[in-house]
Amino acid sequence: MELRRILLVEDNTHDVELTLTAFKRHNLANEVMLARDGEEALDLLHRRGKFEALPNGNPELILLDLKMPKVDGLEVLQQIRADEKLKLIPVIILTTSREEQDIIRSYELGVNAYVVKPVDFKQFVEAVREIGLFWAVLNEPPPGSQKRSK
């Protein structure tokens, strides 16, 4: 069986740990690649710098925070949607922002879903489980997505 790769773009260490815990707790064994800011995410997606040796193929899902250093999530989303090789990757905004302008701008830029991170641990774990289950297991990814064998 091939597992779908997920790119998690998150600068908050606590939220990274919660997301990975949620995947583990619910036996979602997908490989999770981590980028700690928007610049690193773009380097990873374009295989630049320390990511040059990554195998070809895109992640099958991007979980993207908005409020990050260097390059924010909206700019990352805009660059993904403007790139022929990346534009079909499903992108889920996973953020603490409930600001209407962030939600509107995300959808204008072509986000697939906008999820506000629950504050409660159990709710956060359940939200990540549902995202992972649908997007990384049930959803049929675009051609050219990267998989790894289990």
MODELLER restraints for C-alpha pairs under 7 A, 6 or more apart:
rsr = mdl.restraints
at = mdl.atoms
rsr.add(forms.Gaussian(group=physical.xy_distance, feature=features.Distance(at['CA:1:A'], at['CA:149:A']), mean=5.99, stdev=0.5))
rsr.add(forms.Gaussian(group=physical.xy_distance, feature=features.Distance(at['CA:1:A'], at['CA:150:A']), mean=5.66, stdev=0.5))
rsr.add(forms.Gaussian(group=physical.xy_distance, feature=features.Distance(at['CA:2:A'], at['CA:147:A']), mean=5.94, stdev=0.5))
rsr.add(forms.Gaussian(group=physical.xy_distance, feature=features.Distance(at['CA:2:A'], at['CA:148:A']), mean=5.42, stdev=0.5))
rsr.add(forms.Gaussian(group=physical.xy_distance, feature=features.Distance(at['CA:2:A'], at['CA:149:A']), mean=4.39, stdev=0.5))
rsr.add(forms.Gaussian(group=physical.xy_distance, feature=features.Distance(at['CA:2:A'], at['CA:150:A']), mean=5.67, stdev=0.5))
rsr.add(forms.Gaussian(group=physical.xy_distance, feature=features.Distance(at['CA:3:A'], at['CA:30:A']), mean=5.43, stdev=0.5))
rsr.add(forms.Gaussian(group=physical.xy_distance, feature=features.Distance(at['CA:3:A'], at['CA:147:A']), mean=5.64, stdev=0.5))
rsr.add(forms.Gaussian(group=physical.xy_distance, feature=features.Distance(at['CA:3:A'], at['CA:148:A']), mean=5.49, stdev=0.5))
rsr.add(forms.Gaussian(group=physical.xy_distance, feature=features.Distance(at['CA:3:A'], at['CA:149:A']), mean=6.14, stdev=0.5))
rsr.add(forms.Gaussian(group=physical.xy_distance, feature=features.Distance(at['CA:3:A'], at['CA:150:A']), mean=6.25, stdev=0.5))
rsr.add(forms.Gaussian(group=physical.xy_distance, feature=features.Distance(at['CA:4:A'], at['CA:30:A']), mean=5.68, stdev=0.5))
rsr.add(forms.Gaussian(group=physical.xy_distance, feature=features.Distance(at['CA:4:A'], at['CA:31:A']), mean=6.99, stdev=0.5))
rsr.add(forms.Gaussian(group=physical.xy_distance, feature=features.Distance(at['CA:4:A'], at['CA:60:A']), mean=5.90, stdev=0.5))
rsr.add(forms.Gaussian(group=physical.xy_distance, feature=features.Distance(at['CA:4:A'], at['CA:136:A']), mean=5.90, stdev=0.5))
rsr.add(forms.Gaussian(group=physical.xy_distance, feature=features.Distance(at['CA:4:A'], at['CA:146:A']), mean=6.87, stdev=0.5))
rsr.add(forms.Gaussian(group=physical.xy_distance, feature=features.Distance(at['CA:4:A'], at['CA:147:A']), mean=4.94, stdev=0.5))
rsr.add(forms.Gaussian(group=physical.xy_distance, feature=features.Distance(at['CA:4:A'], at['CA:148:A']), mean=6.80, stdev=0.5))
rsr.add(forms.Gaussian(group=physical.xy_distance, feature=features.Distance(at['CA:5:A'], at['CA:30:A']), mean=5.73, stdev=0.5))
rsr.add(forms.Gaussian(group=physical.xy_distance, feature=features.Distance(at['CA:5:A'], at['CA:31:A']), mean=4.99, stdev=0.5))
rsr.add(forms.Gaussian(group=physical.xy_distance, feature=features.Distance(at['CA:5:A'], at['CA:32:A']), mean=5.99, stdev=0.5))
rsr.add(forms.Gaussian(group=physical.xy_distance, feature=features.Distance(at['CA:5:A'], at['CA:59:A']), mean=5.01, stdev=0.5))
rsr.add(forms.Gaussian(group=physical.xy_distance, feature=features.Distance(at['CA:5:A'], at['CA:60:A']), mean=5.62, stdev=0.5))
rsr.add(forms.Gaussian(group=physical.xy_distance, feature=features.Distance(at['CA:5:A'], at['CA:61:A']), mean=6.96, stdev=0.5))
rsr.add(forms.Gaussian(group=physical.xy_distance, feature=features.Distance(at['CA:5:A'], at['CA:146:A']), mean=6.42, stdev=0.5))
rsr.add(forms.Gaussian(group=physical.xy_distance, feature=features.Distance(at['CA:5:A'], at['CA:147:A']), mean=5.89, stdev=0.5))
rsr.add(forms.Gaussian(group=physical.xy_distance, feature=features.Distance(at['CA:6:A'], at['CA:30:A']), mean=6.86, stdev=0.5))
rsr.add(forms.Gaussian(group=physical.xy_distance, feature=features.Distance(at['CA:6:A'], at['CA:31:A']), mean=6.26, stdev=0.5))
rsr.add(forms.Gaussian(group=physical.xy_distance, feature=features.Distance(at['CA:6:A'], at['CA:32:A']), mean=4.83, stdev=0.5))
rsr.add(forms.Gaussian(group=physical.xy_distance, feature=features.Distance(at['CA:6:A'], at['CA:33:A']), mean=6.13, stdev=0.5))
rsr.add(forms.Gaussian(group=physical.xy_distance, feature=features.Distance(at['CA:6:A'], at['CA:59:A']), mean=5.41, stdev=0.5))
rsr.add(forms.Gaussian(group=physical.xy_distance, feature=features.Distance(at['CA:6:A'], at['CA:60:A']), mean=5.94, stdev=0.5))
rsr.add(forms.Gaussian(group=physical.xy_distance, feature=features.Distance(at['CA:6:A'], at['CA:61:A']), mean=4.94, stdev=0.5))
rsr.add(forms.Gaussian(group=physical.xy_distance, feature=features.Distance(at['CA:6:A'], at['CA:62:A']), mean=5.87, stdev=0.5))
rsr.add(forms.Gaussian(group=physical.xy_distance, feature=features.Distance(at['CA:7:A'], at['CA:32:A']), mean=5.77, stdev=0.5))
rsr.add(forms.Gaussian(group=physical.xy_distance, feature=features.Distance(at['CA:7:A'], at['CA:33:A']), mean=4.78, stdev=0.5))
rsr.add(forms.Gaussian(group=physical.xy_distance, feature=features.Distance(at['CA:7:A'], at['CA:34:A']), mean=5.91, stdev=0.5))
rsr.add(forms.Gaussian(group=physical.xy_distance, feature=features.Distance(at['CA:7:A'], at['CA:59:A']), mean=6.09, stdev=0.5))
rsr.add(forms.Gaussian(group=physical.xy_distance, feature=features.Distance(at['CA:7:A'], at['CA:61:A']), mean=6.25, stdev=0.5))
rsr.add(forms.Gaussian(group=physical.xy_distance, feature=features.Distance(at['CA:7:A'], at['CA:62:A']), mean=4.71, stdev=0.5))
rsr.add(forms.Gaussian(group=physical.xy_distance, feature=features.Distance(at['CA:7:A'], at['CA:63:A']), mean=6.19, stdev=0.5))
rsr.add(forms.Gaussian(group=physical.xy_distance, feature=features.Distance(at['CA:8:A'], at['CA:32:A']), mean=6.60, stdev=0.5))
rsr.add(forms.Gaussian(group=physical.xy_distance, feature=features.Distance(at['CA:8:A'], at['CA:33:A']), mean=6.10, stdev=0.5))
rsr.add(forms.Gaussian(group=physical.xy_distance, feature=features.Distance(at['CA:8:A'], at['CA:34:A']), mean=4.98, stdev=0.5))
rsr.add(forms.Gaussian(group=physical.xy_distance, feature=features.Distance(at['CA:8:A'], at['CA:35:A']), mean=6.27, stdev=0.5))
rsr.add(forms.Gaussian(group=physical.xy_distance, feature=features.Distance(at['CA:8:A'], at['CA:62:A']), mean=5.97, stdev=0.5))
rsr.add(forms.Gaussian(group=physical.xy_distance, feature=features.Distance(at['CA:8:A'], at['CA:63:A']), mean=4.84, stdev=0.5))
rsr.add(forms.Gaussian(group=physical.xy_distance, feature=features.Distance(at['CA:8:A'], at['CA:64:A']), mean=6.29, stdev=0.5))
rsr.add(forms.Gaussian(group=physical.xy_distance, feature=features.Distance(at['CA:9:A'], at['CA:34:A']), mean=6.00, stdev=0.5))
rsr.add(forms.Gaussian(group=physical.xy_distance, feature=features.Distance(at['CA:9:A'], at['CA:35:A']), mean=4.75, stdev=0.5))
rsr.add(forms.Gaussian(group=physical.xy_distance, feature=features.Distance(at['CA:9:A'], at['CA:36:A']), mean=5.91, stdev=0.5))
rsr.add(forms.Gaussian(group=physical.xy_distance, feature=features.Distance(at['CA:9:A'], at['CA:37:A']), mean=6.34, stdev=0.5))
rsr.add(forms.Gaussian(group=physical.xy_distance, feature=features.Distance(at['CA:9:A'], at['CA:38:A']), mean=7.00, stdev=0.5))
rsr.add(forms.Gaussian(group=physical.xy_distance, feature=features.Distance(at['CA:9:A'], at['CA:41:A']), mean=6.38, stdev=0.5))
rsr.add(forms.Gaussian(group=physical.xy_distance, feature=features.Distance(at['CA:9:A'], at['CA:63:A']), mean=6.04, stdev=0.5))
rsr.add(forms.Gaussian(group=physical.xy_distance, feature=features.Distance(at['CA:9:A'], at['CA:64:A']), mean=4.88, stdev=0.5))
rsr.add(forms.Gaussian(group=physical.xy_distance, feature=features.Distance(at['CA:9:A'], at['CA:65:A']), mean=6.03, stdev=0.5))
rsr.add(forms.Gaussian(group=physical.xy_distance, feature=features.Distance(at['CA:10:A'], at['CA:16:A']), mean=6.43, stdev=0.5))
rsr.add(forms.Gaussian(group=physical.xy_distance, feature=features.Distance(at['CA:10:A'], at['CA:35:A']), mean=6.43, stdev=0.5))
rsr.add(forms.Gaussian(group=physical.xy_distance, feature=features.Distance(at['CA:10:A'], at['CA:36:A']), mean=5.20, stdev=0.5))
rsr.add(forms.Gaussian(group=physical.xy_distance, feature=features.Distance(at['CA:10:A'], at['CA:37:A']), mean=6.30, stdev=0.5))
rsr.add(forms.Gaussian(group=physical.xy_distance, feature=features.Distance(at['CA:10:A'], at['CA:64:A']), mean=6.65, stdev=0.5))
rsr.add(forms.Gaussian(group=physical.xy_distance, feature=features.Distance(at['CA:10:A'], at['CA:65:A']), mean=5.49, stdev=0.5))
rsr.add(forms.Gaussian(group=physical.xy_distance, feature=features.Distance(at['CA:11:A'], at['CA:36:A']), mean=4.50, stdev=0.5))
rsr.add(forms.Gaussian(group=physical.xy_distance, feature=features.Distance(at['CA:11:A'], at['CA:37:A']), mean=5.60, stdev=0.5))
rsr.add(forms.Gaussian(group=physical.xy_distance, feature=features.Distance(at['CA:11:A'], at['CA:68:A']), mean=6.13, stdev=0.5))
rsr.add(forms.Gaussian(group=physical.xy_distance, feature=features.Distance(at['CA:18:A'], at['CA:125:A']), mean=6.95, stdev=0.5))
rsr.add(forms.Gaussian(group=physical.xy_distance, feature=features.Distance(at['CA:19:A'], at['CA:125:A']), mean=6.93, stdev=0.5))
rsr.add(forms.Gaussian(group=physical.xy_distance, feature=features.Distance(at['CA:19:A'], at['CA:128:A']), mean=6.36, stdev=0.5))
rsr.add(forms.Gaussian(group=physical.xy_distance, feature=features.Distance(at['CA:22:A'], at['CA:125:A']), mean=4.69, stdev=0.5))
rsr.add(forms.Gaussian(group=physical.xy_distance, feature=features.Distance(at['CA:22:A'], at['CA:128:A']), mean=6.17, stdev=0.5))
rsr.add(forms.Gaussian(group=physical.xy_distance, feature=features.Distance(at['CA:22:A'], at['CA:129:A']), mean=6.06, stdev=0.5))
rsr.add(forms.Gaussian(group=physical.xy_distance, feature=features.Distance(at['CA:23:A'], at['CA:129:A']), mean=6.19, stdev=0.5))
rsr.add(forms.Gaussian(group=physical.xy_distance, feature=features.Distance(at['CA:26:A'], at['CA:129:A']), mean=6.55, stdev=0.5))
rsr.add(forms.Gaussian(group=physical.xy_distance, feature=features.Distance(at['CA:35:A'], at['CA:41:A']), mean=5.07, stdev=0.5))
rsr.add(forms.Gaussian(group=physical.xy_distance, feature=features.Distance(at['CA:37:A'], at['CA:68:A']), mean=5.69, stdev=0.5))
rsr.add(forms.Gaussian(group=physical.xy_distance, feature=features.Distance(at['CA:37:A'], at['CA:69:A']), mean=5.88, stdev=0.5))
rsr.add(forms.Gaussian(group=physical.xy_distance, feature=features.Distance(at['CA:37:A'], at['CA:70:A']), mean=6.61, stdev=0.5))
rsr.add(forms.Gaussian(group=physical.xy_distance, feature=features.Distance(at['CA:37:A'], at['CA:71:A']), mean=6.73, stdev=0.5))
rsr.add(forms.Gaussian(group=physical.xy_distance, feature=features.Distance(at['CA:38:A'], at['CA:68:A']), mean=6.64, stdev=0.5))
rsr.add(forms.Gaussian(group=physical.xy_distance, feature=features.Distance(at['CA:38:A'], at['CA:70:A']), mean=6.38, stdev=0.5))
rsr.add(forms.Gaussian(group=physical.xy_distance, feature=features.Distance(at['CA:38:A'], at['CA:71:A']), mean=4.49, stdev=0.5))
rsr.add(forms.Gaussian(group=physical.xy_distance, feature=features.Distance(at['CA:38:A'], at['CA:72:A']), mean=5.62, stdev=0.5))
rsr.add(forms.Gaussian(group=physical.xy_distance, feature=features.Distance(at['CA:38:A'], at['CA:73:A']), mean=6.21, stdev=0.5))
rsr.add(forms.Gaussian(group=physical.xy_distance, feature=features.Distance(at['CA:38:A'], at['CA:76:A']), mean=5.94, stdev=0.5))
rsr.add(forms.Gaussian(group=physical.xy_distance, feature=features.Distance(at['CA:39:A'], at['CA:70:A']), mean=6.07, stdev=0.5))
rsr.add(forms.Gaussian(group=physical.xy_distance, feature=features.Distance(at['CA:39:A'], at['CA:71:A']), mean=5.38, stdev=0.5))
rsr.add(forms.Gaussian(group=physical.xy_distance, feature=features.Distance(at['CA:42:A'], at['CA:76:A']), mean=6.85, stdev=0.5))
rsr.add(forms.Gaussian(group=physical.xy_distance, feature=features.Distance(at['CA:43:A'], at['CA:49:A']), mean=6.77, stdev=0.5))
rsr.add(forms.Gaussian(group=physical.xy_distance, feature=features.Distance(at['CA:43:A'], at['CA:51:A']), mean=6.75, stdev=0.5))
rsr.add(forms.Gaussian(group=physical.xy_distance, feature=features.Distance(at['CA:44:A'], at['CA:51:A']), mean=5.37, stdev=0.5))
rsr.add(forms.Gaussian(group=physical.xy_distance, feature=features.Distance(at['CA:47:A'], at['CA:54:A']), mean=6.47, stdev=0.5))
rsr.add(forms.Gaussian(group=physical.xy_distance, feature=features.Distance(at['CA:57:A'], at['CA:144:A']), mean=5.56, stdev=0.5))
rsr.add(forms.Gaussian(group=physical.xy_distance, feature=features.Distance(at['CA:57:A'], at['CA:145:A']), mean=5.11, stdev=0.5))
rsr.add(forms.Gaussian(group=physical.xy_distance, feature=features.Distance(at['CA:57:A'], at['CA:146:A']), mean=4.30, stdev=0.5))
rsr.add(forms.Gaussian(group=physical.xy_distance, feature=features.Distance(at['CA:58:A'], at['CA:144:A']), mean=6.46, stdev=0.5))
rsr.add(forms.Gaussian(group=physical.xy_distance, feature=features.Distance(at['CA:58:A'], at['CA:145:A']), mean=4.59, stdev=0.5))
rsr.add(forms.Gaussian(group=physical.xy_distance, feature=features.Distance(at['CA:58:A'], at['CA:146:A']), mean=5.01, stdev=0.5))
rsr.add(forms.Gaussian(group=physical.xy_distance, feature=features.Distance(at['CA:59:A'], at['CA:145:A']), mean=5.65, stdev=0.5))
rsr.add(forms.Gaussian(group=physical.xy_distance, feature=features.Distance(at['CA:59:A'], at['CA:146:A']), mean=5.40, stdev=0.5))
rsr.add(forms.Gaussian(group=physical.xy_distance, feature=features.Distance(at['CA:60:A'], at['CA:89:A']), mean=6.12, stdev=0.5))
rsr.add(forms.Gaussian(group=physical.xy_distance, feature=features.Distance(at['CA:60:A'], at['CA:90:A']), mean=6.90, stdev=0.5))
rsr.add(forms.Gaussian(group=physical.xy_distance, feature=features.Distance(at['CA:60:A'], at['CA:141:A']), mean=5.92, stdev=0.5))
rsr.add(forms.Gaussian(group=physical.xy_distance, feature=features.Distance(at['CA:60:A'], at['CA:145:A']), mean=5.29, stdev=0.5))
rsr.add(forms.Gaussian(group=physical.xy_distance, feature=features.Distance(at['CA:60:A'], at['CA:146:A']), mean=6.52, stdev=0.5))
rsr.add(forms.Gaussian(group=physical.xy_distance, feature=features.Distance(at['CA:61:A'], at['CA:89:A']), mean=6.13, stdev=0.5))
rsr.add(forms.Gaussian(group=physical.xy_distance, feature=features.Distance(at['CA:61:A'], at['CA:90:A']), mean=5.18, stdev=0.5))
rsr.add(forms.Gaussian(group=physical.xy_distance, feature=features.Distance(at['CA:61:A'], at['CA:91:A']), mean=6.05, stdev=0.5))
rsr.add(forms.Gaussian(group=physical.xy_distance, feature=features.Distance(at['CA:61:A'], at['CA:135:A']), mean=6.80, stdev=0.5))
rsr.add(forms.Gaussian(group=physical.xy_distance, feature=features.Distance(at['CA:61:A'], at['CA:136:A']), mean=6.73, stdev=0.5))
rsr.add(forms.Gaussian(group=physical.xy_distance, feature=features.Distance(at['CA:62:A'], at['CA:90:A']), mean=6.33, stdev=0.5))
rsr.add(forms.Gaussian(group=physical.xy_distance, feature=features.Distance(at['CA:62:A'], at['CA:91:A']), mean=4.75, stdev=0.5))
rsr.add(forms.Gaussian(group=physical.xy_distance, feature=features.Distance(at['CA:62:A'], at['CA:92:A']), mean=6.15, stdev=0.5))
rsr.add(forms.Gaussian(group=physical.xy_distance, feature=features.Distance(at['CA:63:A'], at['CA:91:A']), mean=6.10, stdev=0.5))
rsr.add(forms.Gaussian(group=physical.xy_distance, feature=features.Distance(at['CA:63:A'], at['CA:92:A']), mean=4.98, stdev=0.5))
rsr.add(forms.Gaussian(group=physical.xy_distance, feature=features.Distance(at['CA:63:A'], at['CA:93:A']), mean=5.96, stdev=0.5))
rsr.add(forms.Gaussian(group=physical.xy_distance, feature=features.Distance(at['CA:63:A'], at['CA:94:A']), mean=6.10, stdev=0.5))
rsr.add(forms.Gaussian(group=physical.xy_distance, feature=features.Distance(at['CA:64:A'], at['CA:73:A']), mean=6.31, stdev=0.5))
rsr.add(forms.Gaussian(group=physical.xy_distance, feature=features.Distance(at['CA:64:A'], at['CA:91:A']), mean=6.91, stdev=0.5))
rsr.add(forms.Gaussian(group=physical.xy_distance, feature=features.Distance(at['CA:64:A'], at['CA:92:A']), mean=6.04, stdev=0.5))
rsr.add(forms.Gaussian(group=physical.xy_distance, feature=features.Distance(at['CA:64:A'], at['CA:93:A']), mean=4.80, stdev=0.5))
rsr.add(forms.Gaussian(group=physical.xy_distance, feature=features.Distance(at['CA:64:A'], at['CA:94:A']), mean=5.63, stdev=0.5))
rsr.add(forms.Gaussian(group=physical.xy_distance, feature=features.Distance(at['CA:65:A'], at['CA:73:A']), mean=5.70, stdev=0.5))
rsr.add(forms.Gaussian(group=physical.xy_distance, feature=features.Distance(at['CA:65:A'], at['CA:93:A']), mean=5.83, stdev=0.5))
rsr.add(forms.Gaussian(group=physical.xy_distance, feature=features.Distance(at['CA:65:A'], at['CA:94:A']), mean=5.20, stdev=0.5))
rsr.add(forms.Gaussian(group=physical.xy_distance, feature=features.Distance(at['CA:65:A'], at['CA:95:A']), mean=5.00, stdev=0.5))
rsr.add(forms.Gaussian(group=physical.xy_distance, feature=features.Distance(at['CA:66:A'], at['CA:72:A']), mean=5.67, stdev=0.5))
rsr.add(forms.Gaussian(group=physical.xy_distance, feature=features.Distance(at['CA:66:A'], at['CA:73:A']), mean=3.92, stdev=0.5))
rsr.add(forms.Gaussian(group=physical.xy_distance, feature=features.Distance(at['CA:66:A'], at['CA:74:A']), mean=6.15, stdev=0.5))
rsr.add(forms.Gaussian(group=physical.xy_distance, feature=features.Distance(at['CA:66:A'], at['CA:95:A']), mean=6.00, stdev=0.5))
rsr.add(forms.Gaussian(group=physical.xy_distance, feature=features.Distance(at['CA:67:A'], at['CA:73:A']), mean=6.37, stdev=0.5))
rsr.add(forms.Gaussian(group=physical.xy_distance, feature=features.Distance(at['CA:74:A'], at['CA:106:A']), mean=6.56, stdev=0.5))
rsr.add(forms.Gaussian(group=physical.xy_distance, feature=features.Distance(at['CA:77:A'], at['CA:109:A']), mean=6.78, stdev=0.5))
rsr.add(forms.Gaussian(group=physical.xy_distance, feature=features.Distance(at['CA:78:A'], at['CA:109:A']), mean=5.87, stdev=0.5))
rsr.add(forms.Gaussian(group=physical.xy_distance, feature=features.Distance(at['CA:80:A'], at['CA:86:A']), mean=5.42, stdev=0.5))
rsr.add(forms.Gaussian(group=physical.xy_distance, feature=features.Distance(at['CA:80:A'], at['CA:87:A']), mean=5.36, stdev=0.5))
rsr.add(forms.Gaussian(group=physical.xy_distance, feature=features.Distance(at['CA:81:A'], at['CA:87:A']), mean=4.20, stdev=0.5))
rsr.add(forms.Gaussian(group=physical.xy_distance, feature=features.Distance(at['CA:81:A'], at['CA:110:A']), mean=6.94, stdev=0.5))
rsr.add(forms.Gaussian(group=physical.xy_distance, feature=features.Distance(at['CA:88:A'], at['CA:142:A']), mean=6.23, stdev=0.5))
rsr.add(forms.Gaussian(group=physical.xy_distance, feature=features.Distance(at['CA:89:A'], at['CA:142:A']), mean=6.65, stdev=0.5))
rsr.add(forms.Gaussian(group=physical.xy_distance, feature=features.Distance(at['CA:90:A'], at['CA:112:A']), mean=5.94, stdev=0.5))
rsr.add(forms.Gaussian(group=physical.xy_distance, feature=features.Distance(at['CA:91:A'], at['CA:111:A']), mean=5.54, stdev=0.5))
rsr.add(forms.Gaussian(group=physical.xy_distance, feature=features.Distance(at['CA:91:A'], at['CA:112:A']), mean=5.52, stdev=0.5))
rsr.add(forms.Gaussian(group=physical.xy_distance, feature=features.Distance(at['CA:92:A'], at['CA:111:A']), mean=6.31, stdev=0.5))
rsr.add(forms.Gaussian(group=physical.xy_distance, feature=features.Distance(at['CA:92:A'], at['CA:112:A']), mean=5.74, stdev=0.5))
rsr.add(forms.Gaussian(group=physical.xy_distance, feature=features.Distance(at['CA:92:A'], at['CA:113:A']), mean=4.89, stdev=0.5))
rsr.add(forms.Gaussian(group=physical.xy_distance, feature=features.Distance(at['CA:92:A'], at['CA:114:A']), mean=5.86, stdev=0.5))
rsr.add(forms.Gaussian(group=physical.xy_distance, feature=features.Distance(at['CA:93:A'], at['CA:113:A']), mean=6.28, stdev=0.5))
rsr.add(forms.Gaussian(group=physical.xy_distance, feature=features.Distance(at['CA:93:A'], at['CA:114:A']), mean=4.72, stdev=0.5))
rsr.add(forms.Gaussian(group=physical.xy_distance, feature=features.Distance(at['CA:93:A'], at['CA:115:A']), mean=5.86, stdev=0.5))
rsr.add(forms.Gaussian(group=physical.xy_distance, feature=features.Distance(at['CA:94:A'], at['CA:114:A']), mean=6.45, stdev=0.5))
rsr.add(forms.Gaussian(group=physical.xy_distance, feature=features.Distance(at['CA:94:A'], at['CA:115:A']), mean=4.97, stdev=0.5))
rsr.add(forms.Gaussian(group=physical.xy_distance, feature=features.Distance(at['CA:94:A'], at['CA:116:A']), mean=5.87, stdev=0.5))
rsr.add(forms.Gaussian(group=physical.xy_distance, feature=features.Distance(at['CA:94:A'], at['CA:117:A']), mean=6.11, stdev=0.5))
rsr.add(forms.Gaussian(group=physical.xy_distance, feature=features.Distance(at['CA:95:A'], at['CA:115:A']), mean=6.51, stdev=0.5))
rsr.add(forms.Gaussian(group=physical.xy_distance, feature=features.Distance(at['CA:95:A'], at['CA:116:A']), mean=5.11, stdev=0.5))
rsr.add(forms.Gaussian(group=physical.xy_distance, feature=features.Distance(at['CA:95:A'], at['CA:117:A']), mean=5.44, stdev=0.5))
rsr.add(forms.Gaussian(group=physical.xy_distance, feature=features.Distance(at['CA:96:A'], at['CA:116:A']), mean=5.26, stdev=0.5))
rsr.add(forms.Gaussian(group=physical.xy_distance, feature=features.Distance(at['CA:96:A'], at['CA:117:A']), mean=5.22, stdev=0.5))
rsr.add(forms.Gaussian(group=physical.xy_distance, feature=features.Distance(at['CA:97:A'], at['CA:116:A']), mean=6.49, stdev=0.5))
rsr.add(forms.Gaussian(group=physical.xy_distance, feature=features.Distance(at['CA:98:A'], at['CA:116:A']), mean=6.66, stdev=0.5))
rsr.add(forms.Gaussian(group=physical.xy_distance, feature=features.Distance(at['CA:103:A'], at['CA:114:A']), mean=6.96, stdev=0.5))
rsr.add(forms.Gaussian(group=physical.xy_distance, feature=features.Distance(at['CA:117:A'], at['CA:124:A']), mean=6.28, stdev=0.5))
rsr.add(forms.Gaussian(group=physical.xy_distance, feature=features.Distance(at['CA:118:A'], at['CA:124:A']), mean=4.98, stdev=0.5))
